[in-house]
Structure formats: structure tokens, C-alpha cells
Amino acid sequence: MDKIIADYVDNLVLFRTLYQKQLGPLMSIGFLMSHR
């Protein structure tokens, strides 16, 4: 049971870092576009 939770947390952290890496640049571009 603990193993499943640990895997879930690992995946969540990995997903979040990937998501932030992708989202960061997109947000910056969107911000620049809308404030030009």
C-alpha cells in the first residue's frame, strides 16, 4: 500500500515539474502578447 502511495507522489511531483516547465514559457509568451 505504501509503495502505491509513494509511486503516486513521485508521479505527481514529476508531472508538476514537467507541467511548470511547459507552462512557464507559455505563460510568459501569452503575457507578452497581451501586453504589447
PQR file with spaces between the fields and no chain letter, atoms N, CA, C, O and H, PARSE charges and radii, in Angstrom:
ATOM       1  N    MET     1       0.844   -1.208    0.000 -0.4000 1.5000
ATOM       2  CA   MET     1       0.000    0.000    0.000 -0.0000 2.0000
ATOM       3  C    MET     1       0.879    1.258    0.000  0.5500 1.7000
ATOM       4  O    MET     1       0.652    2.179   -0.785 -0.5500 1.4000
ATOM       5  N    ASP     2       1.874    1.288    0.880 -0.4000 1.5000
ATOM       6  CA   ASP     2       2.764    2.456    0.938 -0.0000 2.0000
ATOM       7  C    ASP     2       3.485    2.661   -0.390  0.5500 1.7000
ATOM       8  O    ASP     2       3.731    3.790   -0.813 -0.5500 1.4000
ATOM       9  H    ASP     2       2.058    0.539    1.517  0.4000 1.0000
ATOM      10  N    LYS     3       3.820    1.537   -1.043 -0.4000 1.5000
ATOM      11  CA   LYS     3       4.523    1.609   -2.323 -0.0000 2.0000
ATOM      12  C    LYS     3       3.670    2.355   -3.349  0.5500 1.7000
ATOM      13  O    LYS     3       4.180    3.194   -4.093 -0.5500 1.4000
ATOM      14  H    LYS     3       3.620    0.620   -0.699  0.4000 1.0000
ATOM      15  N    ILE     4       2.387    2.051   -3.387 -0.4000 1.5000
ATOM      16  CA   ILE     4       1.475    2.692   -4.333 -0.0000 2.0000
ATOM      17  C    ILE     4       1.426    4.196   -4.068  0.5500 1.7000
ATOM      18  O    ILE     4       1.479    5.000   -4.998 -0.5500 1.4000
ATOM      19  H    ILE     4       1.973    1.370   -2.783  0.4000 1.0000
ATOM      20  N    ILE     5       1.324    4.563   -2.805 -0.4000 1.5000
ATOM      21  CA   ILE     5       1.275    5.983   -2.444 -0.0000 2.0000
ATOM      22  C    ILE     5       2.572    6.678   -2.842  0.5500 1.7000
ATOM      23  O    ILE     5       2.555    7.790   -3.370 -0.5500 1.4000
ATOM      24  H    ILE     5       1.281    3.909   -2.049  0.4000 1.0000
ATOM      25  N    ALA     6       3.696    6.012   -2.584 -0.4000 1.5000
ATOM      26  CA   ALA     6       4.994    6.591   -2.935 -0.0000 2.0000
ATOM      27  C    ALA     6       5.097    6.808   -4.444  0.5500 1.7000
ATOM      28  O    ALA     6       5.557    7.857   -4.895 -0.5500 1.4000
ATOM      29  H    ALA     6       3.710    5.109   -2.155  0.4000 1.0000
ATOM      30  N    ASP     7       4.667    5.813   -5.221 -0.4000 1.5000
ATOM      31  CA   ASP     7       4.688    5.936   -6.683 -0.0000 2.0000
ATOM      32  C    ASP     7       3.794    7.087   -7.126  0.5500 1.7000
ATOM      33  O    ASP     7       4.156    7.866   -8.008 -0.5500 1.4000
ATOM      34  H    ASP     7       4.293    4.961   -4.855  0.4000 1.0000
ATOM      35  N    TYR     8       2.630    7.184   -6.508 -0.4000 1.5000
ATOM      36  CA   TYR     8       1.679    8.238   -6.856 -0.0000 2.0000
ATOM      37  C    TYR     8       2.275    9.615   -6.596  0.5500 1.7000
ATOM      38  O    TYR     8       2.153   10.520   -7.422 -0.5500 1.4000
ATOM      39  H    TYR     8       2.335    6.551   -5.792  0.4000 1.0000
ATOM      40  N    VAL     9       2.921    9.764   -5.442 -0.4000 1.5000
ATOM      41  CA   VAL     9       3.549   11.042   -5.092 -0.0000 2.0000
ATOM      42  C    VAL     9       4.677   11.363   -6.068  0.5500 1.7000
ATOM      43  O    VAL     9       4.810   12.501   -6.518 -0.5500 1.4000
ATOM      44  H    VAL     9       3.020    9.029   -4.771  0.4000 1.0000
ATOM      45  N    ASP    10       5.491   10.351   -6.395 -0.4000 1.5000
ATOM      46  CA   ASP    10       6.583   10.558   -7.355 -0.0000 2.0000
ATOM      47  C    ASP    10       6.035   11.036   -8.689  0.5500 1.7000
ATOM      48  O    ASP    10       6.553   11.985   -9.278 -0.5500 1.4000
ATOM      49  H    ASP    10       5.383    9.427   -6.030  0.4000 1.0000
ATOM      50  N    ASN    11       4.991   10.379   -9.160 -0.4000 1.5000
ATOM      51  CA   ASN    11       4.395   10.756  -10.440 -0.0000 2.0000
ATOM      52  C    ASN    11       3.821   12.166  -10.378  0.5500 1.7000
ATOM      53  O    ASN    11       3.930   12.932  -11.336 -0.5500 1.4000
ATOM      54  H    ASN    11       4.570    9.608   -8.681  0.4000 1.0000
ATOM      55  N    LEU    12       3.220   12.497   -9.264 -0.4000 1.5000
ATOM      56  CA   LEU    12       2.625   13.819   -9.091 -0.0000 2.0000
ATOM      57  C    LEU    12       3.700   14.901   -9.147  0.5500 1.7000
ATOM      58  O    LEU    12       3.526   15.927   -9.805 -0.5500 1.4000
ATOM      59  H    LEU    12       3.131   11.875   -8.486  0.4000 1.0000
ATOM      60  N    VAL    13       4.810   14.661   -8.451 -0.4000 1.5000
ATOM      61  CA   VAL    13       5.916   15.623   -8.443 -0.0000 2.0000
ATOM      62  C    VAL    13       6.507   15.760   -9.844  0.5500 1.7000
ATOM      63  O    VAL    13       6.762   16.869  -10.314 -0.5500 1.4000
ATOM      64  H    VAL    13       4.951   13.828   -7.916  0.4000 1.0000
ATOM      65  N    LEU    14       6.722   14.625  -10.505 -0.4000 1.5000
ATOM      66  CA   LEU    14       7.277   14.629  -11.860 -0.0000 2.0000
ATOM      67  C    LEU    14       6.355   15.388  -12.800  0.5500 1.7000
ATOM      68  O    LEU    14       6.803   16.224  -13.585 -0.5500 1.4000
ATOM      69  H    LEU    14       6.515   13.724  -10.124  0.4000 1.0000
ATOM      70  N    PHE    15       5.069   15.093  -12.713 -0.4000 1.5000
ATOM      71  CA   PHE    15       4.080   15.752  -13.558 -0.0000 2.0000
ATOM      72  C    PHE    15       4.089   17.255  -13.313  0.5500 1.7000
ATOM      73  O    PHE    15       4.014   18.045  -14.254 -0.5500 1.4000
ATOM      74  H    PHE    15       4.706   14.414  -12.076  0.4000 1.0000
ATOM      75  N    ARG    16       4.182   17.642  -12.051 -0.4000 1.5000
ATOM      76  CA   ARG    16       4.160   19.067  -11.716 -0.0000 2.0000
ATOM      77  C    ARG    16       5.379   19.796  -12.265  0.5500 1.7000
ATOM      78  O    ARG    16       5.258   20.907  -12.779 -0.5500 1.4000
ATOM      79  H    ARG    16       4.243   17.000  -11.287  0.4000 1.0000
ATOM      80  N    THR    17       6.558   19.174  -12.160 -0.4000 1.5000
ATOM      81  CA   THR    17       7.762   19.838  -12.671 -0.0000 2.0000
ATOM      82  C    THR    17       7.691   19.957  -14.187  0.5500 1.7000
ATOM      83  O    THR    17       8.041   20.997  -14.746 -0.5500 1.4000
ATOM      84  H    THR    17       6.656   18.271  -11.742  0.4000 1.0000
ATOM      85  N    LEU    18       7.239   18.895  -14.857 -0.4000 1.5000
ATOM      86  CA   LEU    18       7.096   18.942  -16.316 -0.0000 2.0000
ATOM      87  C    LEU    18       6.078   20.007  -16.703  0.5500 1.7000
ATOM      88  O    LEU    18       6.299   20.788  -17.628 -0.5500 1.4000
ATOM      89  H    LEU    18       6.954   18.051  -14.403  0.4000 1.0000
ATOM      90  N    TYR    19       4.961   20.027  -15.981 -0.4000 1.5000
ATOM      91  CA   TYR    19       3.886   20.968  -16.259 -0.0000 2.0000
ATOM      92  C    TYR    19       4.385   22.405  -16.109  0.5500 1.7000
ATOM      93  O    TYR    19       4.083   23.260  -16.942 -0.5500 1.4000
ATOM      94  H    TYR    19       4.782   19.392  -15.229  0.4000 1.0000
ATOM      95  N    GLN    20       5.144   22.668  -15.053 -0.4000 1.5000
ATOM      96  CA   GLN    20       5.665   24.014  -14.825 -0.0000 2.0000
ATOM      97  C    GLN    20       6.681   24.396  -15.892  0.5500 1.7000
ATOM      98  O    GLN    20       6.730   25.550  -16.318 -0.5500 1.4000
ATOM      99  H    GLN    20       5.390   21.974  -14.376  0.4000 1.0000
ATOM     100  N    LYS    21       7.507   23.418  -16.335 -0.4000 1.5000
ATOM     101  CA   LYS    21       8.491   23.693  -17.385 -0.0000 2.0000
ATOM     102  C    LYS    21       7.795   24.087  -18.677  0.5500 1.7000
ATOM     103  O    LYS    21       8.248   24.985  -19.386 -0.5500 1.4000
ATOM     104  H    LYS    21       7.467   22.481  -15.989  0.4000 1.0000
ATOM     105  N    GLN    22       6.688   23.409  -18.982 -0.4000 1.5000
ATOM     106  CA   GLN    22       5.942   23.705  -20.203 -0.0000 2.0000
ATOM     107  C    GLN    22       5.130   24.990  -20.042  0.5500 1.7000
ATOM     108  O    GLN    22       5.063   25.813  -20.955 -0.5500 1.4000
ATOM     109  H    GLN    22       6.319   22.679  -18.406  0.4000 1.0000
ATOM     110  N    LEU    23       4.523   25.147  -18.884 -0.4000 1.5000
ATOM     111  CA   LEU    23       3.604   26.259  -18.654 -0.0000 2.0000
ATOM     112  C    LEU    23       4.334   27.585  -18.513  0.5500 1.7000
ATOM     113  O    LEU    23       3.846   28.609  -18.992 -0.5500 1.4000
ATOM     114  H    LEU    23       4.577   24.478  -18.142  0.4000 1.0000
ATOM     115  N    GLY    24       5.484   27.585  -17.870 -0.4000 1.5000
ATOM     116  CA   GLY    24       6.244   28.819  -17.666 -0.0000 2.0000
ATOM     117  C    GLY    24       6.435   29.620  -18.942  0.5500 1.7000
ATOM     118  O    GLY    24       5.996   30.768  -19.012 -0.5500 1.4000
ATOM     119  H    GLY    24       5.880   26.754  -17.481  0.4000 1.0000
ATOM     120  N    PRO    25       7.085   29.043  -19.964 -0.5600 1.5000
ATOM     121  CA   PRO    25       7.293   29.752  -21.228  0.2800 2.0000
ATOM     122  C    PRO    25       5.986   30.169  -21.894  0.5500 1.7000
ATOM     123  O    PRO    25       5.887   31.272  -22.430 -0.5500 1.4000
ATOM     124  N    LEU    26       4.985   29.293  -21.864 -0.4000 1.5000
ATOM     125  CA   LEU    26       3.704   29.621  -22.491 -0.0000 2.0000
ATOM     126  C    LEU    26       3.065   30.826  -21.816  0.5500 1.7000
ATOM     127  O    LEU    26       2.544   31.716  -22.489 -0.5500 1.4000
ATOM     128  H    LEU    26       5.065   28.397  -21.429  0.4000 1.0000
ATOM     129  N    MET    27       3.103   30.857  -20.496 -0.4000 1.5000
ATOM     130  CA   MET    27       2.531   31.975  -19.751 -0.0000 2.0000
ATOM     131  C    MET    27       3.270   33.261  -20.083  0.5500 1.7000
ATOM     132  O    MET    27       2.644   34.303  -20.278 -0.5500 1.4000
ATOM     133  H    MET    27       3.526   30.134  -19.949  0.4000 1.0000
ATOM     134  N    SER    28       4.597   33.199  -20.150 -0.4000 1.5000
ATOM     135  CA   SER    28       5.400   34.381  -20.460 -0.0000 2.0000
ATOM     136  C    SER    28       5.044   34.919  -21.835  0.5500 1.7000
ATOM     137  O    SER    28       4.861   36.124  -22.011 -0.5500 1.4000
ATOM     138  H    SER    28       5.105   32.353  -19.992  0.4000 1.0000
ATOM     139  N    ILE    29       4.946   34.017  -22.813 -0.4000 1.5000
ATOM     140  CA   ILE    29       4.614   34.424  -24.183 -0.0000 2.0000
ATOM     141  C    ILE    29       3.221   35.046  -24.217  0.5500 1.7000
ATOM     142  O    ILE    29       3.016   36.097  -24.825 -0.5500 1.4000
ATOM     143  H    ILE    29       5.094   33.038  -22.670  0.4000 1.0000
ATOM     144  N    GLY    30       2.273   34.393  -23.565 -0.4000 1.5000
ATOM     145  CA   GLY    30       0.906   34.907  -23.525 -0.0000 2.0000
ATOM     146  C    GLY    30       0.860   36.283  -22.873  0.5500 1.7000
ATOM     147  O    GLY    30       0.148   37.176  -23.333 -0.5500 1.4000
ATOM     148  H    GLY    30       2.440   33.540  -23.071  0.4000 1.0000
ATOM     149  N    PHE    31       1.615   36.441  -21.811 -0.4000 1.5000
ATOM     150  CA   PHE    31       1.660   37.716  -21.094 -0.0000 2.0000
ATOM     151  C    PHE    31       2.233   38.808  -21.989  0.5500 1.7000
ATOM     152  O    PHE    31       1.691   39.911  -22.059 -0.5500 1.4000
ATOM     153  H    PHE    31       2.193   35.715  -21.438  0.4000 1.0000
ATOM     154  N    LEU    32       3.332   38.496  -22.674 -0.4000 1.5000
ATOM     155  CA   LEU    32       3.967   39.475  -23.557 -0.0000 2.0000
ATOM     156  C    LEU    32       3.033   39.845  -24.703  0.5500 1.7000
ATOM     157  O    LEU    32       2.917   41.018  -25.059 -0.5500 1.4000
ATOM     158  H    LEU    32       3.772   37.600  -22.617  0.4000 1.0000
ATOM     159  N    MET    33       2.374   38.855  -25.276 -0.4000 1.5000
ATOM     160  CA   MET    33       1.462   39.097  -26.396 -0.0000 2.0000
ATOM     161  C    MET    33       0.325   40.027  -25.980  0.5500 1.7000
ATOM     162  O    MET    33      -0.010   40.972  -26.695 -0.5500 1.4000
ATOM     163  H    MET    33       2.468   37.903  -24.987  0.4000 1.0000
ATOM     164  N    SER    34      -0.265   39.751  -24.817 -0.4000 1.5000
ATOM     165  CA   SER    34      -1.439   40.515  -24.392 -0.0000 2.0000
ATOM     166  C    SER    34      -1.068   41.918  -23.918  0.5500 1.7000
ATOM     167  O    SER    34      -1.932   42.793  -23.856 -0.5500 1.4000
ATOM     168  H    SER    34       0.007   38.983  -24.237  0.4000 1.0000
ATOM     169  N    HIS    35       0.207   42.146  -23.581 -0.4000 1.5000
ATOM     170  CA   HIS    35       0.604   43.467  -23.079 -0.0000 2.0000
ATOM     171  C    HIS    35       1.474   44.231  -24.072  0.5500 1.7000
ATOM     172  O    HIS    35       2.238   45.120  -23.695 -0.5500 1.4000
ATOM     173  H    HIS    35       0.909   41.435  -23.631  0.4000 1.0000
ATOM     174  N    ARG    36       1.343   43.867  -25.353 -0.4000 1.5000
ATOM     175  CA   ARG    36       2.193   44.521  -26.327 -0.0000 2.0000
ATOM     176  C    ARG    36       1.557   45.797  -26.827  0.5500 1.7000
ATOM     177  O    ARG    36       2.137   46.490  -27.663 -0.5500 1.4000
ATOM     178  H    ARG    36       0.723   43.145  -25.659  0.4000 1.0000
